[in-house]
Structures are given as C-alpha cells and as structure tokens.
Amino acid sequence: MQNRYAAHPNEVKNYDTSRLREEFLMEQLFATDELVTVYSHVDRYIVGTAVPQSKDIALEVNLKDIGTNFFLERREIGIINVGGHGTVTADGQGYEIGAKECLYIGRGVKEVVFKSNGNDQPAQFYFVSTPAHHTYPTVKATQEQAQPNHLGSIESSNERTIYRYIHQGEGGIQSCQLVMGITELDKGNMWNTMPAHTHNRRSEVYLYFNLPEDGVVFHMMGEPNETRHLVVRDRQAIISPSWSIHSGVGTSSYTFCWAMAGENQTFEDMDGVAMKDLK
C-alpha cells in the first residue's frame, strides 16, 4: 500500500511539477488482476482499484497498515465500477455492478471479493474507504437511483449532470462520513467546478475517466491566491486537501468520480471563491 502524507499549503507553494505529482496525483491505479491501494493521511482515506480478469480479487491488504483484523473492521467503503459488468461479493452475498453503478458496504463485513462477469471486457472497480464508527447496511444504487441533477450551460462550457450515490439526505445511501458520486460532462463541455470552491471541513478525491487516449484534464489546485495545476490522464486520481480548490478543464468532455470525507456530509457545505479572487 502506498502512503501519501498531509502537506501544509505554505510548503506546497514551493513544489515543482514532479513534487506536486508525487504528493497529490495517483497515476498507476488500475492494474489487471491486482488490488492497488493508496493510503492518504488526509482524512485517512484508502483509495484503490480492482480489475479482475483471469481471477477474482479479494479486498485484502497488509493488516499492519491499518491496524485491524480485517479491512472493514473499522471502515466503510464505496465502490463504483468504471468498466464492464462485474460482481462484488460481501460476506457471501453477491451484487451485480454495471458501469457507473455504486455499491456501499458498511463496517464489519469481513470478506469482499471482486469478480468480472466477462473477461473480454473486465470490470474496473474503483473504491474509496474511510474510517467508520457505526454500521450501515450494504446498498447498491444505479445511476437512475442517484438523483441526477443537471447543472451549468453550454455558454460556460460546463453543462453537466451530477449523480449523488452516497450522501446524507432523502434518497441517498447512508454512511458514517463517506460522500461519493459521479459528474458527467455533456459533449462539447470541458470545465468542472468553476467558479471554484474549498471546504475547510473535509477533503476530496477526484478520479477522472472516460477520457480519450490522447486527452488530458488540467486539474487546478492550491490556495485560491496560489493556484497550481496538474496534467491528469484517463483513470488517474487527485487528492485534494481541504485548503485547496479542485477544478479542471479538459481537452474534451469527460467523467469524474468524487468522494469526500471529514467533518460533515452536507454536500452544499463549501466556501465559494469569486473569479476575481483567483490568482
């Protein structure tokens, strides 16, 4: 398991491109027939992937890394499939998960196994796990069940649909602290989350996907008056600390999965940044 440590904004001002990428970008996440995990000391995320093709993959890590007897002993997890159809088995109960569908598994489940339903187009399971103090039931949600919310306009190049899967509120999958969903940009739109914002009470992780092979997203980060950018490619993810903006513009439309953890679960809890204040 890779480790990523918290960084002070005053230090980040002095980072060059390679150091920014080392600290905040997760480049090599998806590997066939492997479980890939990254432990972030920002809100104690574990970000990971499983791409089962020739074999099933169990959610097993070096237990010394998390200090428990099994992965979900004191954690919860949200899983979104960004590949072909697959099945996630939680303590013997199987859940078929299609593309852009979500499965939440609560604290206490001892055995989680990832499986593809066809080797020609394997499932690509992306997951985010956070510490949990309470057990909520395992729940699956499709995109249609995720309360799609259409926002933006073609004039500002940010026409998009937000799908909220795991969140506090009516219709959402309940969790201890994890909030998770997907945003899809309409064709011909390139901007996400602009005007930008921060949320000092929680951090966020972005996974960008559905980019063409030669496409990139210029992900904006940093304090509002000290912005930086990272070039992100398909199926790469960004750790966004609470003091940083998180926005991006792509060379084409794309989709991204967002996950948040921290002080509260209120989706609208954010501190907006006026365009005139960005530097």
Phi, psi and chi 1 to 4 in degrees:
 res  aa     phi    psi   chi1   chi2   chi3   chi4
   1 MET       -  126.4 -174.5 -177.1  -64.5      -
   2 GLN   -72.5  152.1  -60.1  176.8   33.1      -
   3 ASN  -117.4  135.8  -88.6  -88.6      -      -
   4 ARG  -125.1  128.5  -59.0  -65.7  177.1   92.6
   5 TYR  -101.8  160.3  -65.0   93.5      -      -
   6 ALA   -68.9  148.1      -      -      -      -
   7 ALA  -129.2  137.4      -      -      -      -
   8 HIS   -79.1  140.1 -166.1  -76.6      -      -
   9 PRO   -59.6  -30.7   16.8  -29.7      -      -
  10 ASN   -66.5  -32.7  -73.4  -18.4      -      -
  11 GLU   -73.3  -39.8  -64.8  176.7   -7.5      -
  12 VAL   -63.0  -27.6  175.7      -      -      -
  13 LYS   -55.8  -27.0  -67.2  175.9 -175.8  179.1
  14 ASN  -100.0    3.4  -59.7  -48.5      -      -
  15 TYR   -76.7  139.1  -71.4  179.0      -      -
  16 ASP   -86.1 -178.6   61.4   10.5      -      -
  17 THR   -60.6  -44.0  -62.1      -      -      -
  18 SER   -64.9  -36.9   60.8      -      -      -
  19 ARG   -71.4  -39.4 -179.0   69.7 -173.2  -81.5
  20 LEU   -59.1  -44.4  -79.4  174.1      -      -
  21 ARG   -66.1  -39.5  -65.9  175.9   70.2   84.9
  22 GLU   -62.7  -38.7  179.2 -177.0  -15.4      -
  23 GLU   -84.4  -36.9  -63.8  -68.0  -19.5      -
  24 PHE  -117.7  -18.3  -61.1  106.4      -      -
  25 LEU  -101.3  134.0  177.2   64.3      -      -
  26 MET  -107.7  101.2  -68.3  174.3  -85.2      -
  27 GLU   -83.9  -48.7  -71.5 -171.9   80.5      -
  28 GLN  -104.5   77.1  -55.9  -63.0  -31.8      -
  29 LEU   -94.3  -39.3  -89.6  179.6      -      -
  30 PHE  -101.5  117.9  -68.9   83.8      -      -
  31 ALA  -135.2  128.7      -      -      -      -
  32 THR   -60.5  132.2  -58.7      -      -      -
  33 ASP    62.2   27.2  -70.3  -27.2      -      -
  34 GLU  -133.4  150.8  -69.6 -175.3   26.9      -
  35 LEU   -97.2  120.0 -176.7   75.1      -      -
  36 VAL  -111.7  129.2  178.0      -      -      -
  37 THR  -135.9  144.6   53.5      -      -      -
  38 VAL  -130.1  126.7  178.4      -      -      -
  39 TYR  -100.7  119.0 -173.0  104.1      -      -
  40 SER  -104.3  128.3  171.5      -      -      -
  41 HIS   -76.7   -3.7  -70.4 -104.5      -      -
  42 VAL   -81.3  107.1  176.2      -      -      -
  43 ASP    59.6   16.2  -75.7  -43.5      -      -
  44 ARG    58.5   37.2  -56.2  -69.4  171.8  176.6
  45 TYR   -65.6  149.1  -70.6  101.5      -      -
  46 ILE  -121.0  118.3  -65.6  178.9      -      -
  47 VAL  -105.1  136.0  178.9      -      -      -
  48 GLY  -159.2  175.3      -      -      -      -
  49 THR  -143.3  156.6   63.3      -      -      -
  50 ALA  -142.8  124.2      -      -      -      -
  51 VAL  -122.1   83.0 -175.4      -      -      -
  52 PRO   -78.3  123.4   27.5  -29.5      -      -
  53 GLN  -123.1  -65.0 -173.2  168.2   33.6      -
  54 SER   -91.4   -5.5   63.7      -      -      -
  55 LYS  -156.2  159.3   63.0  178.2 -177.7  178.8
  56 ASP   -75.1  156.3  -60.9  -10.7      -      -
  57 ILE  -124.8  125.4  -60.6  174.8      -      -
  58 ALA   -91.0  147.1      -      -      -      -
  59 LEU   -80.6   81.5 -178.4   58.9      -      -
  60 GLU  -131.8  131.3  -63.4  175.0  -14.3      -
  61 VAL  -130.7  172.1  -61.4      -      -      -
  62 ASN   -64.0  112.1 -175.7  -17.9      -      -
  63 LEU   -64.9  -19.1  -64.0  177.0      -      -
  64 LYS   -64.2  -28.7 -174.5  176.8  180.0 -179.4
  65 ASP   -67.1  -27.8  -70.2  -23.0      -      -
  66 ILE  -118.2   -7.8   56.5  176.4      -      -
  67 GLY    70.2   28.4      -      -      -      -
  68 THR  -132.7  176.2   55.6      -      -      -
  69 ASN   -85.3  -21.4  -65.5  -50.9      -      -
  70 PHE  -154.8  164.5   55.3   94.9      -      -
  71 PHE   -57.8  -46.7 -170.0   92.7      -      -
  72 LEU   -98.9   22.8  -66.7  177.1      -      -
  73 GLU   -61.3  -39.9 -177.5  177.6   -1.4      -
  74 ARG  -132.3   31.6  -66.6 -160.4  -60.5  -93.0
  75 ARG  -136.6  162.2  -73.9 -175.0  162.9  -88.9
  76 GLU  -122.0  167.3   58.4 -171.9   -1.3      -
  77 ILE  -148.8  140.4 -170.1  170.9      -      -
  78 GLY  -114.3  132.5      -      -      -      -
  79 ILE  -124.1  129.2  -56.3  162.9      -      -
  80 ILE  -125.9  132.4  -69.6 -179.4      -      -
  81 ASN   -91.1  122.1 -176.0    5.6      -      -
  82 VAL  -111.3   18.9  -61.9      -      -      -
  83 GLY  -130.1 -143.7      -      -      -      -
  84 GLY   -76.5  178.4      -      -      -      -
  85 HIS   -66.1  144.2  -81.2   67.3      -      -
  86 GLY  -151.6 -178.5      -      -      -      -
  87 THR  -132.8  135.0  -60.5      -      -      -
  88 VAL  -112.2  126.0  177.9      -      -      -
  89 THR  -106.6  125.2  -58.4      -      -      -
  90 ALA  -118.9  108.8      -      -      -      -
  91 ASP    49.0   47.3  -81.2   -8.1      -      -
  92 GLY    89.0  -11.6      -      -      -      -
  93 GLN   -96.7  121.1  175.8   66.4   51.4      -
  94 GLY   -91.2  142.3      -      -      -      -
  95 TYR  -130.4  117.3  -60.8   86.2      -      -
  96 GLU   -76.6  127.3  -71.4 -162.0   17.5      -
  97 ILE  -122.9  113.7  -50.5  -63.0      -      -
  98 GLY   -87.3 -176.9      -      -      -      -
  99 ALA   -61.9  132.4      -      -      -      -
 100 LYS    63.8   23.4  -59.9  175.4 -172.7  172.6
 101 GLU  -100.9  157.9  -66.2 -175.9  -18.3      -
 102 CYS  -124.3  144.4  175.7      -      -      -
 103 LEU  -129.9  127.0 -179.4   68.9      -      -
 104 TYR  -103.2  133.9  168.5   83.7      -      -
 105 ILE  -124.5  127.0  -57.0  175.6      -      -
 106 GLY   -85.0  172.8      -      -      -      -
 107 ARG   -58.0  141.6 -174.3 -170.9   71.8  162.4
 108 GLY   102.2  -15.1      -      -      -      -
 109 VAL   -69.6  127.7  171.0      -      -      -
 110 LYS   -90.0  -31.4  -69.5 -174.8  176.2 -179.3
 111 GLU  -130.6  122.1 -175.5  179.8   64.0      -
 112 VAL  -125.2  128.2  177.5      -      -      -
 113 VAL  -130.3  134.7  178.8      -      -      -
 114 PHE  -103.6  136.1  -58.6   97.0      -      -
 115 LYS  -142.8  143.1  176.2 -177.7  179.0  179.6
 116 SER   -92.1  145.1  -70.9      -      -      -
 117 ASN   -88.2   -5.7  -68.1   -2.6      -      -
 118 GLY  -162.2  130.8      -      -      -      -
 119 ASN   -74.7  -19.0  -68.3  -22.2      -      -
 120 ASP   -71.5  -28.3   54.4  -26.0      -      -
 121 GLN  -140.6   81.6 -169.8  177.4    1.2      -
 122 PRO   -65.9  153.2   24.6  -33.5      -      -
 123 ALA   -65.2  150.7      -      -      -      -
 124 GLN  -128.6   94.8  -61.8 -174.2   40.1      -
 125 PHE   -86.7  124.0  -64.3  106.8      -      -
 126 TYR  -111.0  133.7  168.8   76.6      -      -
 127 PHE  -138.7  153.9   61.1   82.5      -      -
 128 VAL  -131.6  129.7  177.8      -      -      -
 129 SER  -122.0  140.2  171.5      -      -      -
 130 THR  -133.4  158.3   53.1      -      -      -
 131 PRO   -59.1  148.1  -25.7   35.4      -      -
 132 ALA  -138.1  143.1      -      -      -      -
 133 HIS  -109.8   -4.1   61.2  -84.8      -      -
 134 HIS  -146.1  154.7  179.4   79.8      -      -
 135 THR   -99.8  121.6  -61.6      -      -      -
 136 TYR  -110.8  153.4  -73.9   96.8      -      -
 137 PRO   -69.8  155.4   22.3  -32.3      -      -
 138 THR   -71.2  129.6  -62.2      -      -      -
 139 VAL  -140.1  137.7  177.6      -      -      -
 140 LYS  -104.1  146.5  172.6 -169.7  168.0 -180.0
 141 ALA  -139.0  137.0      -      -      -      -
 142 THR   -90.3  171.7   64.5      -      -      -
 143 GLN   -61.0  -37.7  -86.9 -163.9  -59.2      -
 144 GLU   -64.9  -27.7  -68.8   73.2   20.8      -
 145 GLN   -87.2   -2.4  -64.5  170.1  -41.8      -
 146 ALA   -96.3   24.5      -      -      -      -
 147 GLN    50.7   63.4  -58.9  177.1  -32.5      -
 148 PRO   -59.2  134.7   16.7  -28.1      -      -
 149 ASN  -127.1  114.4 -174.6   17.4      -      -
 150 HIS   -89.2  128.2 -165.6   72.1      -      -
 151 LEU  -135.3  168.4  -62.7  173.5      -      -
 152 GLY    81.1 -173.3      -      -      -      -
 153 SER  -152.7  156.7   66.7      -      -      -
 154 ILE   -67.7  -26.7 -168.7   65.8      -      -
 155 GLU   -64.6  -33.0  -71.3   79.2   13.1      -
 156 SER  -102.9   11.3   52.8      -      -      -
 157 SER    58.5   30.9  -61.0      -      -      -
 158 ASN  -136.9   34.5   67.3  -10.5      -      -
 159 GLU   -69.6  124.9 -157.2  165.4    6.8      -
 160 ARG  -157.1  163.9   63.8 -158.0 -172.8  -82.4
 161 THR  -123.7  127.6  -57.1      -      -      -
 162 ILE  -101.7  128.7  -62.0  175.7      -      -
 163 TYR  -112.7  114.7  -60.9   89.5      -      -
 164 ARG   -98.5  114.6  -56.5 -176.7 -168.7 -176.6
 165 TYR   -95.4  -64.4  -65.7   99.0      -      -
 166 ILE  -102.2  111.1  -56.2  170.0      -      -
 167 HIS  -165.2  159.2   68.5   95.7      -      -
 168 GLN   -80.5  129.3 -171.0  179.0   47.0      -
 169 GLY   135.8  171.5      -      -      -      -
 170 GLU   -61.3  127.5 -174.6  177.5   -5.1      -
 171 GLY    87.5   -9.5      -      -      -      -
 172 GLY   -87.3  154.9      -      -      -      -
 173 ILE   -73.6  126.5  -60.3  174.1      -      -
 174 GLN   -78.9  144.0  -62.9  -59.5  -66.8      -
 175 SER  -149.8  172.9   67.5      -      -      -
 176 CYS   -74.8  -52.0  -71.8      -      -      -
 177 GLN  -144.0  -15.8   65.7  163.5  -42.4      -
 178 LEU   -71.1  133.4 -179.4   63.4      -      -
 179 VAL  -125.1  133.9 -179.4      -      -      -
 180 MET  -153.4  143.0 -164.0  171.3 -173.9      -
 181 GLY  -170.4 -171.0      -      -      -      -
 182 ILE  -131.0  143.4  -79.1  177.4      -      -
 183 THR  -121.4  126.6  -62.7      -      -      -
 184 GLU  -111.2  125.4  -73.4 -173.7  -34.7      -
 185 LEU   -84.8  135.8  -86.5   67.0      -      -
 186 ASP   -66.7  155.8  -68.5    0.5      -      -
 187 LYS   -55.2  134.0 -172.7  175.6 -179.4  179.3
 188 GLY    88.8    0.1      -      -      -      -
 189 ASN  -111.1  143.4  -67.6  -93.3      -      -
 190 MET  -127.3  -19.3  -70.9   79.1   70.4      -
 191 TRP   -96.1  140.6  -84.3  100.9      -      -
 192 ASN  -125.7  146.1   78.4   72.5      -      -
 193 THR    53.3   51.2  -34.6      -      -      -
 194 MET  -138.6  121.0 -175.4   61.6   73.8      -
 195 PRO   -60.2  147.6  -23.3   33.9      -      -
 196 ALA   -82.1  170.9      -      -      -      -
 197 HIS  -152.3  167.5   63.4  -98.6      -      -
 198 THR  -124.0  167.1   62.0      -      -      -
 199 HIS  -144.1  102.9   24.2   69.9      -      -
 200 ASN   -65.9  -13.2 -163.5   46.3      -      -
 201 ARG   -97.4    1.5  -68.1  154.2  -67.5  -79.4
 202 ARG  -164.7  160.1   57.9 -170.7  175.8 -178.9
 203 SER  -109.7  177.0   56.9      -      -      -
 204 GLU  -147.7  153.8 -167.6  158.2    2.6      -
 205 VAL  -126.8  131.6  179.2      -      -      -
 206 TYR  -111.8  130.9  -88.2   18.9      -      -
 207 LEU  -112.4  119.2  169.6   74.9      -      -
 208 TYR   -92.8  133.4  -70.3  101.0      -      -
 209 PHE  -151.2  178.3   64.6  102.7      -      -
 210 ASN    62.0   34.1  -78.1   -2.3      -      -
 211 LEU   -96.4  144.4  -83.4  161.4      -      -
 212 PRO   -65.4  164.1   21.7  -30.6      -      -
 213 GLU   -56.6  -37.8 -174.6  176.4   -7.1      -
 214 ASP   -99.0   13.1   59.7  -11.9      -      -
 215 GLY   -91.6  153.5      -      -      -      -
 216 VAL  -140.1  159.7  -59.0      -      -      -
 217 VAL  -116.5  131.1  171.7      -      -      -
 218 PHE   -88.6  101.0  -68.1   86.1      -      -
 219 HIS   -85.4  123.5  177.8   89.0      -      -
 220 MET   -90.1  133.8  -49.6  -59.5  173.4      -
 221 MET  -144.2 -179.9   63.9  164.0  -65.8      -
 222 GLY   100.6  172.7      -      -      -      -
 223 GLU   -63.8  151.6  -66.8  178.9  -72.2      -
 224 PRO   -55.5  -30.6  -28.0   35.8      -      -
 225 ASN   -99.3    9.0   63.0  -16.2      -      -
 226 GLU  -144.0   59.2  -78.6  -77.9  -10.0      -
 227 THR   -76.5  149.0   59.4      -      -      -
 228 ARG  -131.6  172.9  -55.7  -71.6 -172.8  -89.5
 229 HIS  -140.0  155.6   77.7  -92.1      -      -
 230 LEU  -128.3  137.8  -71.7  169.4      -      -
 231 VAL   -85.8  120.1  175.0      -      -      -
 232 VAL  -118.2  137.9 -174.5      -      -      -
 233 ARG  -111.2  179.2  -68.8  176.8  168.4   80.9
 234 ASP   -56.9  132.4 -172.8   52.0      -      -
 235 ARG    62.8   36.5  -74.8  167.6  169.3   71.9
 236 GLN  -114.9  153.7  -64.9 -178.9  -14.3      -
 237 ALA  -127.7  155.3      -      -      -      -
 238 ILE  -122.4  134.9  -68.9  -78.6      -      -
 239 ILE   -92.3  125.4  -62.3  170.0      -      -
 240 SER  -116.5  107.3 -179.2      -      -      -
 241 PRO   -68.5  165.5   22.0  -30.0      -      -
 242 SER   -62.7  -26.8   58.9      -      -      -
 243 TRP   -85.9   -3.6   47.4  -96.8      -      -
 244 SER  -102.8  144.0  174.8      -      -      -
 245 ILE   -71.0  163.8   66.7  167.6      -      -
 246 HIS  -149.1  104.1   34.0  -74.9      -      -
 247 SER  -150.1  168.4  178.8      -      -      -
 248 GLY  -164.1  157.4      -      -      -      -
 249 VAL  -132.6  132.9   59.9      -      -      -
 250 GLY  -108.3  166.5      -      -      -      -
 251 THR   -79.4   -5.7   53.1      -      -      -
 252 SER  -160.3  178.4   66.4      -      -      -
 253 SER   -69.1  162.3   58.0      -      -      -
 254 TYR  -163.0  179.4   52.4   88.7      -      -
 255 THR  -127.4  148.2  -54.6      -      -      -
 256 PHE  -140.6  146.8   65.8   98.0      -      -
 257 CYS   -99.7  129.2  174.5      -      -      -
 258 TRP  -114.7  142.9   41.4  -92.2      -      -
 259 ALA  -141.1  137.6      -      -      -      -
 260 MET  -129.9  151.8  -64.0  179.3  -81.2      -
 261 ALA  -153.2  153.8      -      -      -      -
 262 GLY   152.3 -135.7      -      -      -      -
 263 GLU   -71.3  -35.8 -172.6   70.2   19.8      -
 264 ASN  -149.4  177.0   62.9   55.0      -      -
 265 GLN  -114.6   10.9  -64.9  174.7  -64.8      -
 266 THR   -74.3  113.2  -54.6      -      -      -
 267 PHE   -57.9  -38.7 -175.7   85.9      -      -
 268 GLU   -80.3   -2.1  -66.2   78.9    9.9      -
 269 ASP   -75.3   93.9 -179.8   17.0      -      -
 270 MET  -152.3  157.7   57.5 -172.9   72.0      -
 271 ASP  -110.0  104.9  -58.0  -53.5      -      -
 272 GLY   -66.7  148.0      -      -      -      -
 273 VAL  -116.2  118.9  179.0      -      -      -
 274 ALA   -67.0  144.1      -      -      -      -
 275 MET   -56.2  -34.0  -64.4  -63.0  -73.3      -
 276 LYS   -68.8  -17.5   64.8 -178.7  178.9   59.8
 277 ASP   -94.8   -6.8  -66.1  -30.7      -      -
 278 LEU   -76.4  138.0  -75.4  174.4      -      -
 279 LYS  -137.5      -  -63.5  179.9  179.9  177.1
